[in-house]
Amino acid sequence: MDKKYYALKLLPPRPTFFQDITEEERSVMQQHSAYWRDLMDKGYVVAFGPVLDPKTVYGFGIIEAENEEQVKSFIASDPALKLGTYE
């Protein structure tokens, strides 16, 4: 089965998140980054990182997966779900 590419957008819990992040939130975001780096090492992630849009900062990733169920599985295991939501 051919793999497909999916774009993910992680919305922060509040507009000022990147200016006033707490130590606990920073820890979660470090776990989030490690999680996606591991998936990148396994060949599932093409690119990911913050987007510094002047209107709002958010996370963006491009992943390669077999189907939407696999994408949902990746998202469900992301530690950042404690803080934000995905589009």
Secondary structure, DSSP 8 states (H G I E B T S, - for coil): ---EEEEEEEE-SSTTTTTS--HHHHHHHHHHHHHHHHHHHTT-EEEEEEEE-SS-EEEEEEEEESSHHHHHHHHHT-GGGGT-EE-
